[in-house]
Amino acid sequence: MGSGMSGKAPWRVGVLFSQTGVTAVIERSQLNGTLLAIEEINEAGGVQGREIEPIICDPASDLTLYGQQAEWLLRQDGVNVIFGCYMSSARKEVLPVVERRNGLLFYPTLYEGFEYSANCIYGGAAPNQNSVPLASYLMENFGKRFFFVGSDYIYPRESNRVMRNIVRQGRGEVVGEHYLPLDAEAAEFEPIVQEILRTKPDVIFSTVVGSGTIHFYQVYKAAGADPTRVPIGSLTTNEAEVAEMGADVACGHITAAPYFRNLDNPENRTFLQRYEKRFGSTTHVTSGCEAAYDQAHMFARALAEVGSTDTERLRGALVGAEFQAPQGLIRIDPDNNHTYLHSRIARVNAEGEFEVVRAVARAIKPDPYLVFPALNDWSMWLQASGSS
């Protein structure tokens, strides 16, 4: 074990994001957000005079490796805190390991909800913070006939279950539903797009992730579909994927997220300046990247307060903790370890940038179990931002 800036042993933490494989385009941005925050903390003197040392693993988008590497980090490398995971199926591989060894997982990704672990701090959006707002906006502006397309794993299927219930509350209907493998190629999307053109839904709800997202949008564009009339609405499609598919392909499509790269506030401007200085470009900055950055800073503040990576002590300092994030002020909810987040809906413009068309006035309390699932609940939080 190395020594920190004061000669003391560093605080070691695990970092578990894929740098290769089908979800690497997103997870690399989360890795970068985590590392940027850690570097900022260390440059400011570390925590109690000790550096934070990231032990970085690459599970290569392979589900079995997430659990194996988490076990290795906690048992062999002696860490008690892990930042990591994008897919829900990856999180579910890691959580049993973390719970068995009483570690703490910081999970910076939106997910399908209906989960609580005392050993996890959830930093991404729960369904009431993104699915409900997106469904409300799409039905209000485009219509109530939805077509679902997703990757074939836990998050898309559960997210679609939630979305179906929300759509039904709004007196809408689902007119088609398909799932494809995570490594699906463009040709596999072609018959689905043809079915969409025949079915003529008002909107498509996509829970396709990874490289499949790029293929899906490209095939949709090549088929001559018009996103100004029938857009793809998503909770996952972000700046990194837009950069990969091209502005002409992404233009007109819609995403709901707590954060978009072009938000204009002091915290976000500073974040982007530091990110660009460190990594050379902000092209791949995403909501998941911002959440990872936020979580690392919130961990460091809790660590400074308690002087220990002990899970119970850290959790005691984290619940209720606030942070002025690039997206705005956020807070960890003492009720469920999830995070109060902002809710925004944005549409991709001709330059490939997300333009926010609707936003909330303040962060929304997470409701991972949709205890209060009414479609109209979100309208209480609304503050118009541009056209809607």
MARFIPA-633023 format. One record per atom (N, C-alpha, C): x negated, y, z. Coordinates in pm, whole numbers, padded with zeros to 5 digits, always signed. Atoms other than C-alpha are relative to their C-alpha. Example, Ala and Ser with C-alpha at 12.3 -4.5 7.8 and 13.67 -1.06 7.14 Angstrom:
-00089-00119+00000 -01230-00450+00780 -00090+00120+00000 +00082-00119-00006 -01367-00106+00714 +00077+00109+00073 
//
This chain:
-00084-00119+00000 +00000+00000+00000 -00088+00124+00000 +00079-00121+00009 -00132+00342-00096 +00030+00095+00112 -00023-00101-00101 -00152+00649+00119 +00053+00126-00064 -00063-00121+00051 +00048+00970+00077 -00091+00119+00014 +00077-00123+00007 -00061+01333+00066 -00067+00036+00132 +00059-00031-00130 -00136+01349+00439 -00081-00116+00055 +00068+00119-00046 -00309+01013+00456 +00095-00103+00058 -00100+00094-00049 +00015+00854+00575 +00051-00085-00116 -00056+00087+00102 +00168+00563+00390 +00122+00067-00064 -00115-00063+00066 +00422+00680+00128 +00130-00073+00032 -00132+00063-00005 +00794+00614+00144 +00020-00073-00132 -00015+00076+00124 +00841+00334-00110 +00149-00024-00028 -00138+00025+00042 +01168+00308-00304 -00003-00078-00131 -00011+00074+00125 +01278+00074-00581 +00077+00080-00103 -00070-00067+00112 +01386+00206-00922 +00029-00108-00104 -00044+00118+00075 +01588-00041-01128 +00088+00042-00117 -00070-00038+00122 +01685+00099-01468 -00069-00065-00120 +00056+00065+00118 +01640-00074-01804 -00067+00102-00091 +00074-00082+00097 +01378+00077-02032 +00002-00065-00139 -00013+00072+00126 +01445-00182-02304 +00136-00069-00001 -00127+00069+00011 +01752-00364-02433 +00113+00093-00040 -00114-00070+00062 +02101-00255-02538 +00046+00123+00078 -00044-00117-00077 +02165-00008-02253 -00116+00094+00032 +00119-00079-00033 +01816+00143-02251 +00017+00148-00032 -00012-00141+00037 +01919+00466-02426 +00061+00081+00114 -00060-00068-00113 +02130+00556-02121 -00086-00015+00125 +00072+00025-00125 +01926+00395-01845 -00135+00072+00005 +00125-00078-00001 +01605+00567-01955 +00026+00142+00049 -00031-00136-00046 +01778+00901-01896 +00023+00000+00152 -00018+00010-00145 +01877+00784-01546 -00134-00019+00070 +00136+00015-00053 +01521+00671-01482 -00070+00136+00004 +00065-00130+00005 +01396+01013-01592 +00056+00096+00105 -00060-00086-00102 +01643+01193-01366 -00050-00034+00139 +00051+00045-00130 +01531+00985-01069 -00145+00043+00019 +00142-00032-00013 +01162+01036-01139 -00024+00151+00008 +00015-00145-00008 +01202+01410-01196 +00028+00049+00142 -00033-00041-00137 +01369+01451-00856 -00112-00040+00096 +00106+00047-00089 +01100+01242-00685 -00125+00087-00016 +00116-00086+00022 +00826+01450-00847 +00020+00138+00060 -00029-00129-00061 +00996+01772-00737 -00015-00007+00152 +00009+00018-00146 +01021+01640-00381 -00146-00010+00043 +00142+00016-00035 +00655+01536-00376 -00078+00128-00020 +00069-00127+00024 +00538+01866-00525 +00031+00102+00110 -00038-00091-00109 +00724+02044-00244 -00051-00046+00136 +00057+00046-00125 +00532+01847+00019 +00048-00136+00047 -00051+00132-00039 +00714+01517+00022 +00102+00008+00110 -00094+00007-00112 +00924+01411+00318 -00078-00028+00126 +00078+00009-00125 +00769+01468+00660 -00148-00026-00032 +00141+00011+00036 +00432+01500+00487 -00038-00128-00072 +00027+00125+00071 +00465+01169+00304 +00066+00001-00137 -00055+00009+00134 +00513+01118-00067 +00106-00110-00009 -00089+00110+00040 +00798+00914-00211 -00067-00071-00117 +00065+00079+00104 +00648+00633-00420 +00101-00092-00067 -00095+00088+00069 +00878+00479-00684 -00066-00128-00049 +00043+00130+00053 +00830+00108-00754 +00097-00032-00114 -00087+00002+00117 +00967+00084-01108 +00004-00139-00062 -00021+00128+00069 +01113-00232-01262 +00080+00024-00127 -00077-00006+00124 +01255-00291-01609 +00077-00130-00017 -00079+00122+00017 +01541-00544-01606 +00041-00028-00144 -00014+00026+00144 +01559-00511-01987 +00144-00030-00043 -00142+00018+00031 +01942-00497-01994 +00045-00146+00016 -00028+00142-00024 +01940-00863-01878 +00059-00015+00140 -00070+00001-00129 +02194-00921-01601 -00074-00081+00106 +00066+00084-00100 +02000-01200-01432 -00122+00069+00059 +00120-00066-00049 +01692-00980-01404 +00030+00108+00104 -00033-00103-00100 +01873-00709-01207 -00002-00059+00141 -00003+00063-00130 +01942-00943-00919 -00137-00051+00042 +00133+00053-00032 +01599-01109-00939 -00096+00112+00039 +00092-00109-00029 +01413-00779-00944 +00039+00075+00126 -00043-00059-00127 +01625-00635-00664 -00049-00083+00118 +00050+00090-00104 +01537-00939-00454 -00150+00019+00019 +00144-00018-00006 +01171-00892-00539 -00036+00133+00068 +00028-00131-00060 +01178-00523-00447 +00022-00002+00151 -00034+00000-00143 +01344-00585-00110 -00085-00098+00080 +00070+00104-00076 +01158-00900-00014 -00151+00008-00017 +00144+00004+00024 +00818-00885-00181 -00066+00137+00015 +00063-00132+00003 +00759-00513-00214 +00037+00084+00122 -00027-00065-00127 +00910-00413+00117 +00079+00129-00007 -00083-00121+00005 +01145-00140-00004 +00135-00030+00066 -00133+00017-00056 +01482-00083+00161 +00104+00081-00077 -00088-00087+00077 +01628+00167-00088 -00027-00023-00148 +00011+00019+00144 +01697+00108-00458 +00088+00102-00070 -00076-00083+00092 +01805+00358-00721 +00015-00080-00128 -00008+00078+00121 +01952+00176-01015 +00137-00043-00043 -00112+00066+00066 +02203+00004-01241 +00087+00097-00080 -00095-00071+00085 +02422+00127-01523 +00128-00082-00014 -00120+00083+00018 +02661-00157-01608 +00054-00049+00135 -00060+00054-00122 +02908-00272-01343 -00044-00143+00026 +00045+00138-00018 +02802-00630-01405 -00140-00004+00058 +00134-00008-00059 +02445-00527-01319 +00011+00037+00148 -00020-00039-00140 +02562-00355-01002 +00047-00121+00083 -00052+00114-00074 +02749-00669-00902 -00103-00111+00016 +00113+00090-00021 +02428-00870-00946 -00087+00049+00116 +00091-00058-00099 +02239-00632-00717 +00065+00011+00138 -00064-00026-00129 +02498-00564-00445 -00012-00116+00099 +00015+00108-00098 +02493-00913-00288 -00141-00009+00058 +00139+00001-00047 +02114-00894-00265 -00021+00111+00102 +00016-00115-00088 +02124-00549-00107 +00077-00022+00131 -00080+00023-00120 +02402-00648+00133 -00064-00108+00088 +00061+00109-00078 +02227-00970+00239 -00120+00049+00078 +00120-00050-00067 +01910-00780+00326 +00022+00137+00064 -00037-00128-00061 +02094-00470+00451 -00084+00115-00054 +00063-00114+00065 +01931-00238+00200 +00105+00101-00041 -00091-00105+00044 +02086+00065+00034 -00021+00024-00149 +00003-00024+00143 +02170+00099-00336 +00062+00135-00031 -00055-00124+00054 +02215+00441-00494 +00039-00027-00145 -00053+00035+00132 +02438+00383-00797 +00052+00126-00068 -00032-00130+00056 +02458+00688-01028 +00087-00002-00125 -00075+00021+00124 +02708+00565-01287 +00149-00002+00026 -00145+00016-00006 +03079+00607-01345 +00034-00148-00002 -00038+00142+00003 +03264+00283-01289 +00150-00013+00015 -00143+00029+00007 +03605+00117-01276 +00073+00015+00133 -00063-00013-00130 +03669+00169-00905 +00032-00135+00065 -00045+00120-00072 +03830-00081-00666 -00116-00076+00062 +00112+00061-00069 +03512-00144-00473 -00047+00092+00112 +00069-00074-00106 +03349-00040-00148 -00106-00091+00059 +00105+00070-00073 +03020-00148+00001 -00067+00099+00092 +00073-00085-00095 +02861-00004+00311 -00146+00015-00040 +00140-00002+00044 +02530-00071+00134 -00018+00067-00135 +00008-00069+00129 +02603+00144-00172 +00050+00143+00013 -00045-00137+00015 +02625+00518-00232 +00035+00019-00147 -00050-00009+00137 +02837+00571-00543 -00006+00145-00047 +00019-00137+00046 +02729+00879-00738 +00071+00034-00129 -00072-00024+00125 +02932+00838-01058 +00149+00013+00023 -00143-00028-00012 +03296+00915-01128 +00082-00127+00024 -00103+00102-00020 +03580+00699-00996 +00116+00031-00095 -00105-00021+00101 +03894+00655-01212 +00083+00126+00018 -00082-00121-00016 +04087+00943-01054 -00075+00126-00040 +00080-00116+00037 +03799+01174-01144 -00028+00008-00150 +00023-00007+00145 +03777+01081-01513 +00110-00068-00083 -00103+00068+00079 +04035+00825-01639 +00132+00077+00001 -00126-00074-00011 +04337+01018-01511 -00007+00131-00078 +00008-00123+00078 +04217+01355-01649 -00004-00024-00150 +00010+00026+00143 +04127+01204-01986 +00134-00043-00058 -00130+00046+00049 +04459+01024-02026 +00099+00115-00008 -00090-00115-00001 +04648+01338-01931 -00027+00091-00119 +00037-00091+00109 +04458+01550-02183 +00035-00060-00136 -00024+00062+00130 +04485+01300-02468 +00149-00010-00031 -00144+00011+00025 +04858+01242-02426 +00062+00137-00025 -00053-00136+00017 +04924+01614-02400 -00034+00057-00137 +00049-00065+00121 +04722+01704-02709 +00006-00084-00127 +00005+00085+00119 +04735+01402-02942 +00116-00097-00011 -00109+00095+00006 +05009+01158-02850 -00019-00114+00098 -00007+00100-00106 +05092+00851-02645 -00023-00143-00048 +00029+00134+00051 +04997+00558-02870 -00151-00020+00002 +00142+00021-00024 +04657+00429-02754 -00048-00132-00060 +00067+00122+00047 +04419+00176-02909 -00128-00014+00081 +00116+00022-00087 +04156+00025-02675 -00108-00081-00075 +00115+00076+00051 +03809-00085-02792 -00108+00004+00108 +00099+00003-00107 +03551-00201-02538 -00106-00107-00018 +00099+00108-00012 +03238-00401-02471 +00056-00107+00092 -00060+00112-00072 +03306-00741-02324 -00074-00029+00131 +00049+00029-00135 +03213-00719-01957 +00092+00068+00100 -00092-00039-00106 +03360-00609-01625 +00054+00141-00017 -00045-00139+00001 +03370-00231-01660 +00105+00029-00106 -00102-00032+00100 +03556-00205-01994 +00135-00065+00028 -00128+00069-00023 +03817-00465-01903 +00074+00061+00119 -00064-00060-00116 +03884-00314-01560 +00039+00145-00026 -00032-00138+00034 +03871+00041-01692 +00124+00007-00088 -00118+00004+00086 +04126-00050-01958 +00125-00038+00077 -00116+00034-00086 +04350-00207-01696 +00051+00125+00070 -00037-00124-00067 +04345+00121-01505 +00063+00098-00100 -00050-00094+00100 +04395+00328-01821 +00139-00042-00050 -00131+00047+00046 +04687+00109-01932 +00109+00043+00099 -00100-00040-00100 +04868+00178-01604 +00025+00150-00004 -00015-00144+00008 +04802+00550-01636 +00082+00039-00123 -00073-00029+00123 +04927+00556-01995 +00147-00034+00015 -00140+00039-00020 +05243+00370-01896 +00073+00099+00089 -00062-00104-00084 +05308+00626-01622 +00040+00120-00083 -00031-00112+00088 +05300+00886-01897 +00094-00037-00113 -00093+00050+00101 +05550+00680-02102 -00067-00024-00135 +00073+00034+00120 +05282+00586-02350 -00008-00150-00017 +00014+00144+00026 +05188+00247-02498 -00138-00028-00058 +00125+00047+00057 +04879+00049-02593 +00036-00086-00121 -00041+00068+00122 +04911-00066-02955 -00105-00095-00053 +00105+00093+00040 +04584-00259-02983 -00109-00004+00104 +00105+00015-00100 +04299-00391-02769 -00100-00105-00047 +00105+00092+00045 +03966-00550-02865 -00126+00019+00084 +00128-00002-00071 +03637-00640-02693 -00106-00067-00086 +00111+00054+00077 +03300-00705-02852 -00120-00022+00090 +00121+00022-00080 +02966-00837-02723 -00081+00128+00014 +00084-00118-00024 +02722-00584-02580 -00095+00026-00116 +00096-00016+00109 +02487-00647-02871 +00068-00002-00137 -00074+00002+00126 +02757-00617-03139 -00063+00093-00103 +00053-00079+00110 +02635-00491-03476 +00113+00072-00072 -00099-00084+00068 +02810-00246-03707 +00107-00084-00070 -00096+00080+00077 +02972-00520-03918 +00114-00053+00087 -00104+00053-00089 +03162-00649-03614 +00106+00104+00034 -00098-00105-00025 +03335-00313-03573 +00088+00028-00121 -00073-00036+00122 +03454-00292-03933 +00143-00052-00001 -00141+00044+00000 +03767-00516-03901 +00083+00070+00107 -00074-00072-00104 +03861-00337-03580 +00039+00139-00048 -00031-00132+00053 +03839+00002-03747 +00109-00010-00107 -00106+00017+00100 +04050-00128-04035 +00135-00022+00067 -00126+00019-00074 +04312-00243-03784 +00048+00132+00059 -00038-00132-00052 +04305+00102-03626 +00065+00083-00109 -00058-00077+00110 +04371+00260-03965 +00138-00050-00038 -00133+00055+00031 +04663+00022-04023 +00100+00032+00110 -00089-00017-00115 +04808+00062-03674 +00040+00145+00021 -00021-00144-00011 +04781+00443-03679 +00033+00045+00144 -00021-00052-00136 +04744+00512-03304 -00021+00151+00001 +00025-00143-00017 +04737+00869-03176 -00141+00027+00049 +00132-00018-00058 +04408+00818-02998 -00063-00136+00025 +00073+00122-00033 +04139+00555-02942 -00071+00024+00133 +00073-00007-00126 +04008+00490-02593 -00113-00101-00006 +00116+00087+00015 +03655+00351-02612 -00071-00021+00132 +00088+00037-00111 +03474+00167-02337 -00116-00084-00054 +00120+00059+00060 +03203+00049-02575 -00121+00072+00059 +00120-00060-00059 +02859+00106-02421 -00124-00045-00077 +00127+00036+00059 +02497+00094-02528 -00003+00027-00150 +00018-00021+00143 +02396+00064-02893 +00129-00021-00078 -00129+00021+00066 +02747-00056-02982 +00078+00128-00018 -00068-00129+00012 +02877+00296-02921 -00037+00067-00131 +00049-00065+00121 +02664+00429-03203 +00057-00070-00124 -00056+00075+00113 +02775+00151-03439 +00148+00030-00018 -00144-00021+00008 +03143+00204-03355 +00033+00135-00062 -00028-00134+00051 +03142+00578-03418 -00043+00013-00146 +00047-00008+00139 +02940+00538-03739 +00096-00073-00094 -00094+00074+00083 +03180+00275-03876 +00131+00078-00012 -00124-00080+00002 +03478+00494-03781 -00014+00115-00099 +00027-00109+00094 +03323+00785-03972 -00004-00050-00144 +00016+00054+00135 +03234+00570-04274 +00134-00043-00060 -00132+00043+00047 +03596+00447-04295 +00088+00117-00040 -00076-00119+00039 +03711+00804-04355 +00100+00047+00102 -00092-00042-00105 +03893+00844-04026 -00021+00148+00034 +00004-00143-00029 +03973+01200-03916 +00010+00021+00152 -00003-00018-00145 +03873+01269-03551 +00074+00127+00046 -00080-00115-00041 +04054+01603-03556 +00144-00040+00024 -00136+00050-00022 +04379+01404-03575 +00002-00119+00096 +00004+00121-00084 +04283+01071-03412 -00142-00013+00054 +00136+00007-00055 +03975+01115-03189 -00023-00127+00079 +00039+00101-00099 +03787+00856-02993 -00021+00073+00132 +00018-00053-00135 +03822+00942-02625 -00078-00100+00083 +00089+00089-00073 +03559+00801-02391 -00036+00059+00135 +00057-00041-00128 +03426+00813-02037 -00151-00018+00000 +00141+00040-00001 +03082+00689-02138 -00084+00063-00110 +00079-00056+00110 +02980+00844-02471 -00057+00136+00041 +00066-00119-00055 +02727+01114-02390 -00102+00059-00096 +00095-00073+00084 +02456+01344-02523 -00105-00090-00063 +00103+00089+00053 +02200+01066-02564 +00052-00078-00121 -00057+00078+00110 +02431+00861-02785 +00038+00090-00118 -00028-00095+00107 +02544+01167-02981 -00127+00030-00079 +00128-00025+00067 +02178+01238-03056 -00039-00116-00091 +00035+00119+00079 +02135+00881-03182 +00090-00015-00123 -00093+00024+00112 +02449+00870-03401 +00005+00117-00098 -00003-00118+00086 +02421+01225-03539 +00122+00085+00023 -00108-00094-00026 +02635+01535-03502 +00117-00020-00095 -00108+00016+00097 +02833+01466-03819 +00090-00118+00036 -00078+00117-00042 +02944+01129-03679 +00078+00030+00128 -00060-00023-00132 +03021+01253-03326 +00101+00114+00002 -00082-00121-00001 +03197+01578-03420 +00149-00033+00012 -00143+00017-00019 +03556+01595-03294 +00038-00099+00106 -00032+00100-00101 +03534+01311-03044 -00012+00059+00142 -00026-00059-00131 +03605+01360-02674 -00055-00089+00111 +00049+00071-00118 +03443+01262-02343 +00044+00072+00126 -00026-00055-00134 +03547+01314-01980 -00115-00037+00090 +00115+00023-00086 +03259+01350-01733 -00014+00114+00101 +00023-00108-00096 +03150+01550-01426 -00097+00105-00051 +00110-00087+00041 +02854+01702-01612 -00020-00010-00150 +00049-00005+00138 +02758+01813-01962 -00123+00089-00004 +00131-00063+00002 +02415+01934-02059 +00005+00152-00016 -00001-00142+00030 +02520+02281-02177 +00077+00084+00102 -00062-00080-00104 +02684+02394-01851 -00090+00120+00032 +00076-00123-00021 +02581+02752-01780 +00011+00044+00146 +00011-00045-00139 +02486+02795-01415 -00147-00008+00041 +00143-00006-00036 +02156+02862-01233 -00061-00136+00028 +00055+00132-00034 +02115+02507-01101 -00025-00083-00125 +00020+00079+00121 +02163+02351-01442 -00112+00057-00087 +00109-00059+00079 +01933+02598-01616 -00136-00041+00057 +00126+00041-00064 +01659+02519-01364 -00028-00148-00023 +00013+00145+00022 +01721+02145-01394 -00049-00029-00142 +00037+00026+00139 +01695+02154-01774 -00141+00050-00030 +00136-00051+00021 +01381+02369-01769 -00104-00098+00054 +00093+00094-00061 +01208+02125-01535 -00001-00133-00076 -00007+00125+00075 +01332+01824-01730 -00077+00012-00131 +00069-00018+00128 +01206+01964-02060 -00151+00010+00020 +00143-00012-00028 +00869+02054-01907 -00061-00138+00027 +00051+00132-00037 +00832+01699-01775 +00008-00100-00113 -00022+00107+00098 +00974+01494-02062 -00001+00050-00145 +00017-00052+00134 +00939+01726-02363 +00126+00041-00072 -00126-00031+00067 +01306+01754-02456 +00115-00028+00096 -00121+00027-00079 +01653+01769-02301 +00103-00078-00081 -00094+00066+00091 +01811+01575-02589 +00077-00113+00068 -00063+00118-00060 +01884+01270-02373 +00048+00023+00143 -00057-00027-00132 +02002+01446-02057 +00150-00030-00005 -00138+00046-00004 +02337+01289-01963 +00059+00017+00140 -00065-00004-00131 +02589+01282-01681 -00063-00102+00094 +00066+00101-00082 +02424+00961-01557 -00138+00045+00044 +00131-00056-00034 +02086+01134-01564 +00014+00101+00114 -00022-00102-00104 +02221+01426-01360 +00039-00064+00133 -00040+00067-00123 +02384+01192-01107 -00119-00067+00067 +00120+00064-00056 +02057+01000-01064 -00090+00104+00066 +00079-00112-00054 +01872+01329-01009 +00060+00046+00133 -00068-00045-00121 +02130+01439-00751 -00020-00098+00115 +00008+00101-00105 +02118+01110-00562 -00140-00006+00062 +00136+00003-00054 +01739+01115-00528 -00024+00117+00094 +00016-00116-00087 +01750+01465-00383 +00080-00016+00130 -00082+00019-00121 +02032+01374-00142 -00065-00104+00092 +00074+00098-00079 +01835+01068-00030 -00114+00067+00075 +00116-00064-00064 +01528+01283+00040 +00042+00089+00116 -00049-00085-00110 +01730+01526+00250 +00041-00085+00121 -00038+00088-00110 +01875+01241+00455 -00124-00061+00065 +00124+00057-00051 +01530+01086+00489 -00073+00101+00089 +00063-00103-00081 +01392+01416+00617 +00069+00018+00134 -00078-00017-00123 +01670+01429+00875 -00024-00113+00099 +00008+00114-00093 +01629+01078+01016 -00139-00059+00009 +00137+00050-00005 +01265+00997+00934 -00013-00150-00010 +00000+00146+00010 +01347+00638+00842 +00080-00042-00121 -00081+00056+00108 +01470+00427+00551 +00097-00107+00051 -00099+00090-00058 +01682+00222+00790 +00139+00034-00055 -00126-00022+00069 +02019+00177+00620 +00102+00072+00087 -00100-00063-00086 +02240+00268+00917 -00032+00146+00025 +00038-00138-00028 +02043+00582+00995 +00013+00087-00124 -00015-00076+00124 +02029+00694+00633 +00147+00026-00033 -00142-00015+00032 +02399+00631+00580 +00065+00104+00090 -00055-00099-00093 +02481+00834+00890 -00031+00142-00042 +00037-00135+00046 +02296+01131+00742 +00059+00032-00136 -00049-00022+00136 +02436+01083+00391 +00149+00029-00005 -00144-00020+00009 +02809+01062+00456 +00035+00142+00044 -00034-00140-00024 +02951+01411+00439 -00104+00098-00050 +00108-00089+00047 +02625+01548+00295 +00040+00069-00129 -00029-00080+00119 +02650+01822+00032 -00129+00030-00076 +00114-00037+00082 +02423+01917-00258 +00048+00091-00112 -00034-00091+00109 +02434+02209-00500 -00065-00054-00127 +00050+00074+00115 +02393+01998-00812 +00015+00082-00128 -00020-00067+00129 +02363+02104-01177 +00147+00006-00044 -00143-00003+00035 +02734+02016-01215 +00081+00091+00090 -00072-00075-00102 +02830+02221-00907 -00017-00066+00135 +00013+00055-00134 +02865+02153-00536 +00066-00138+00008 -00054+00135-00018 +02910+01780-00462 -00016-00042+00145 -00001+00044-00140 +02965+01589-00139 +00028-00150+00005 -00025+00143-00020 +02949+01225-00027 +00115-00016+00097 -00123+00016-00078 +03289+01123+00105 -00023-00098+00116 +00017+00091-00113 +03269+00977+00459 +00098-00117-00001 -00103+00104+00001 +03580+00771+00383 -00039-00123-00080 +00019+00112+00093 +03435+00553+00107 -00137-00006-00068 +00135+00000+00058 +03067+00633+00022 -00004+00042-00146 -00002-00056+00134 +03178+00776-00314 -00024+00151+00010 +00043-00139+00002 +03110+01133-00420 +00110+00091-00056 -00082-00107+00056 +03327+01440-00461 -00072+00054-00123 +00062-00043+00125 +03259+01529-00827 +00092+00095-00076 -00078-00088+00086 +03369+01787-01079 +00056-00083-00116 -00063+00073+00111 +03592+01679-01366 +00014+00094-00118 -00001-00082+00120 +03550+01813-01716 +00032-00087-00122 -00025+00066+00128 +03673+01721-02064 -00063+00086-00108 +00072-00074+00102 +03462+01817-02363 +00013-00070-00135 -00009+00051+00137 +03473+01776-02740 -00128+00036-00074 +00125-00023+00072 +03170+01743-02966 +00024+00095-00117 -00013-00096+00109 +03123+02037-03202 -00091-00039-00118 +00073+00033+00122 +02957+02048-03544 -00151-00005+00021 +00144+00002-00032 +02615+02106-03385 -00038-00119+00087 +00028+00116-00085 +02646+01788-03178 -00003+00033+00148 -00006-00039-00140 +02704+01975-02851 +00142-00018+00053 -00130+00009-00064 +02986+01907-02608 +00048+00138+00040 -00063-00125-00043 +03220+02204-02565 +00110-00034+00099 -00099+00028-00103 +03418+02193-02241 +00132+00067-00037 -00132-00052+00034 +03788+02234-02317 +00094+00003+00119 -00082-00003-00121 +03925+02170-01971 -00088-00039+00118 +00084+00026-00118 +03777+02171-01621 +00081+00023+00126 -00062-00023-00130 +03869+02165-01254 -00069+00117+00069 +00055-00114-00072 +03815+02455-01018 -00103-00041+00103 +00094+00047-00102 +03630+02245-00759 -00007-00153-00005 +00019+00145+00003 +03508+01893-00695 +00123-00074+00052 -00116+00081-00035 +03775+01622-00669 -00042-00112+00096 +00024+00110-00094 +03787+01380-00376 +00010-00133-00073 -00007+00130+00067 +03706+01028-00498 +00110-00088+00059 -00108+00090-00041 +03996+00781-00483 -00022-00133-00073 +00039+00118+00078 +03832+00454-00593 +00107-00107-00009 -00106+00100+00004 +04139+00244-00512 +00130+00055-00058 -00118-00064+00057 +04382+00486-00682 +00120-00012+00093 -00107+00001-00098 +04586+00511-00366 +00108+00099-00041 -00092-00102+00050 +04743+00821-00519 -00019+00012-00152 +00034+00009+00142 +04745+00728-00890 +00088+00082-00094 -00094-00067+00089 +05017+00962-01021 -00072+00084-00104 +00063-00070+00112 +04930+01106-01359 -00004+00150+00023 -00008-00145-00016 +05036+01454-01257 -00086+00053+00114 +00082-00047-00111 +04811+01467-00951 -00112+00091-00049 +00117-00074+00047 +04522+01596-01161 +00036+00144-00035 -00038-00134+00044 +04723+01896-01282 -00012+00102+00112 +00014-00092-00113 +04703+02045-00933 -00139+00061+00006 +00138-00045-00009 +04327+02081-00977 -00042+00082-00122 +00044-00053+00129 +04329+02219-01328 -00029+00150+00000 +00029-00139+00031 +04168+02539-01433 -00035+00002-00148 +00026+00000+00144 +04186+02611-01805 -00139+00051-00028 +00134-00043+00040 +03847+02639-01967 -00008-00014-00150 -00009+00008+00144 +03873+02723-02331 +00137-00052-00042 -00128+00045+00052 +04147+02578-02546 +00034-00135+00057 -00044+00131-00044 +04353+02282-02435 +00121-00045-00080 
//
